[in-house]
């Protein structure tokens, strides 16, 4: 407990703990090394009463990690199975990002890359190429279906004769 604090869980703010605008840095229970994280919108999104108590915050982080891990594992399982695997994986990353800076940075990087890919896909040259490749693929499939039908004909399943 620092001097000037009335409550056991409170920390008094001294002049060396203030930020550039004279406001206290939100370094949190993890120390001043994460003080810059709050300026970028990074850091724990836990309620203040949780952040104020180190053991409660640590157990909160463990809980968030376990829930996020369960969601990510479910997403990985869904990759080869039916289900929205990548969406669930990114959902697990979003759960982790509520508490961990590294997950927030990964989500920012992913969002930036997805935005770049979407802009690239909307480029007229890329769209023309994609449309051309799609048309060529459809023509090839149509020719193959035509060859199959000319060789074997079209027999509906309900008209197949019993032997």
Secondary structure, 3 states (H helix, E strand, C coil): CCCCCCCCCCCCCCHHHECCCCCECCCHHHCHHHHHHHHCCCCCCCCHHHHCCHHHHHHHHHHHHHHHHHHHHHHHHHHHCCCCHHHHHHHHHHHHHCCCHHHHHHHHHHHHHHHHHHHHHCCHHHHHHHHHHHHHHHHHHHHHHHHHHHHHCCCCHHHCCCC
